[in-house]
């Protein structure tokens, strides 16, 4: 995205949410730089579509990092990942099926699969509240690693 396209996007975002851009030239430049640092490697059309998607549901002006995540998800077809508690529920269903010998086909998202891999054989006996807390910590760590790898901005030229 060029700086001129970014200015258009930021102005549209602020206008959509009835927000005023800073009147001070230095603050305005800082604002544009902050957005550009996070969105410079995202195509303008993708970023605009992502903004419009967010604007339909978001009550407050989206932050540039949020816009970046949605744009990348749209461009790469990355699904919304489950919250840790939802992943725990799916994990328990998988373990219950494995332990009872039932083979039910389930689609398992990459973070859940990686969490199970990291837990190893200990995962087979997990079922208590403290197990849930341990599972959720590992799952959140996996999500953080994934997000850092996928969403980190590329170096500016």
C-alpha positions as CSV (number, residue, x, y, z in Angstrom):
1,X,0.0,0.0,0.0
2,X,1.3,3.4,-0.8
3,X,1.3,6.3,1.7
4,X,-1.4,8.1,-0.4
5,X,-3.6,5.0,-0.2
6,X,-3.0,4.7,3.5
7,X,-4.0,8.4,4.0
8,X,-7.3,7.6,2.1
9,X,-7.9,4.5,4.3
10,X,-7.2,6.3,7.6
11,X,-9.4,9.3,6.6
12,X,-12.2,6.9,5.7
13,X,-11.8,5.0,8.9
14,X,-12.0,8.2,11.0
15,X,-14.9,9.5,9.0
16,X,-16.8,6.2,9.4
17,X,-16.5,6.4,13.1
18,X,-17.2,10.1,13.3
19,X,-13.7,10.7,14.7
20,X,-11.6,13.8,14.1
21,X,-8.0,13.4,12.9
22,X,-5.5,15.3,15.0
23,X,-5.2,19.0,14.1
24,X,-1.6,19.2,15.0
25,X,0.7,18.3,12.0
26,X,3.2,16.3,14.1
27,X,0.4,14.2,15.8
28,X,-1.2,13.6,12.4
29,X,2.2,12.5,11.0
30,X,2.7,10.2,14.0
31,X,-0.8,8.7,13.4
32,X,-0.1,8.0,9.7
33,X,3.3,6.5,10.5
34,X,1.8,4.2,13.1
35,X,-0.8,2.9,10.7
36,X,1.8,2.7,7.8
37,X,4.2,0.7,10.0
38,X,1.5,-2.0,10.4
39,X,-0.2,-1.9,7.0
40,X,2.5,-1.0,4.4
41,X,2.8,-4.6,3.1
42,X,-1.0,-5.1,2.9
43,X,-2.6,-4.4,-0.5
44,X,-4.9,-1.4,-0.3
45,X,-8.0,-3.2,-1.8
46,X,-7.6,-6.0,0.8
47,X,-7.1,-3.6,3.7
48,X,-10.2,-1.6,2.6
49,X,-12.4,-4.8,2.4
50,X,-11.1,-5.8,5.8
51,X,-12.0,-2.3,7.2
52,X,-15.5,-2.5,5.7
53,X,-16.0,-5.9,7.3
54,X,-14.9,-4.6,10.7
55,X,-16.9,-1.4,10.4
56,X,-20.1,-3.4,10.0
57,X,-19.7,-5.0,13.5
58,X,-17.1,-3.0,15.5
59,X,-18.5,-0.4,17.8
60,X,-15.2,1.4,18.0
61,X,-12.6,2.5,15.5
62,X,-10.5,-0.6,14.7
63,X,-6.8,-0.4,15.6
64,X,-4.3,-0.9,12.7
65,X,-3.1,-4.2,14.1
66,X,-6.7,-5.5,14.2
67,X,-7.2,-4.4,10.6
68,X,-3.9,-6.1,9.6
69,X,-5.0,-9.4,11.1
70,X,-8.4,-9.3,9.4
71,X,-6.8,-8.4,6.0
72,X,-4.3,-11.2,6.2
73,X,-7.0,-13.7,7.3
74,X,-9.1,-12.6,4.3
75,X,-6.2,-12.8,1.8
76,X,-4.9,-16.1,3.0
77,X,-8.2,-17.8,4.0
78,X,-7.1,-18.2,7.6
79,X,-10.1,-19.2,9.7
80,X,-11.0,-17.7,13.1
81,X,-9.4,-19.9,15.7
82,X,-11.3,-21.2,18.7
83,X,-11.1,-19.6,22.1
84,X,-9.1,-21.8,24.6
85,X,-12.2,-23.0,26.4
86,X,-13.9,-24.0,23.1
87,X,-10.6,-25.8,22.1
88,X,-10.6,-27.6,25.5
89,X,-14.2,-28.9,24.9
90,X,-13.2,-30.2,21.4
91,X,-10.1,-31.7,22.9
92,X,-12.2,-33.5,25.6
93,X,-14.4,-34.9,22.9
94,X,-11.4,-36.2,20.9
95,X,-10.0,-37.8,24.1
96,X,-13.3,-39.4,25.0
97,X,-13.6,-40.9,21.5
98,X,-10.1,-42.2,21.5
99,X,-10.5,-43.8,25.0
100,X,-13.8,-45.4,24.0
101,X,-12.5,-46.7,20.7
102,X,-14.9,-44.6,18.6
103,X,-13.4,-43.1,15.5
104,X,-15.4,-40.0,14.7
105,X,-14.1,-37.8,11.9
106,X,-13.5,-34.3,13.2
107,X,-11.9,-31.3,11.6
108,X,-9.1,-30.2,14.0
109,X,-7.7,-26.7,13.6
110,X,-3.9,-26.4,13.4
111,X,-3.5,-24.7,16.9
112,X,-5.4,-27.6,18.6
113,X,-3.4,-30.2,16.7
114,X,-0.1,-28.5,17.7
115,X,-1.3,-28.2,21.4
116,X,-2.0,-31.9,21.5
117,X,1.4,-32.6,19.9
118,X,3.1,-30.4,22.6
119,X,1.3,-32.1,25.4
120,X,2.4,-35.5,24.2
121,X,1.2,-38.7,26.0
122,X,0.1,-36.6,29.1
123,X,-2.8,-35.3,27.0
124,X,-4.5,-38.7,27.1
125,X,-5.3,-38.5,30.8
126,X,-6.3,-34.9,31.0
127,X,-9.8,-34.1,32.4
128,X,-9.5,-32.1,35.6
129,X,-9.8,-28.3,36.2
130,X,-6.0,-28.0,36.6
131,X,-5.6,-30.0,33.4
132,X,-7.9,-27.5,31.7
133,X,-5.7,-24.6,32.9
134,X,-2.5,-26.3,31.7
135,X,-4.2,-27.1,28.4
136,X,-5.3,-23.5,28.0
137,X,-1.8,-22.1,28.7
138,X,-0.3,-24.4,26.1
139,X,-3.0,-23.5,23.6
140,X,-2.6,-19.8,24.1
141,X,1.2,-20.2,23.7
142,X,0.6,-22.0,20.4
143,X,-1.8,-19.2,19.2
144,X,0.7,-16.5,20.2
145,X,3.5,-18.3,18.2
146,X,1.1,-18.6,15.2
147,X,0.1,-15.0,15.3
148,X,3.7,-13.8,15.6
149,X,4.7,-15.8,12.6
150,X,1.7,-14.8,10.4
151,X,0.9,-11.2,11.3
152,X,4.3,-9.7,11.9
153,X,4.9,-6.8,9.5
154,X,7.6,-7.2,6.9
155,X,10.5,-4.8,6.8
156,X,9.8,-1.5,5.0
157,X,11.8,-0.8,1.9
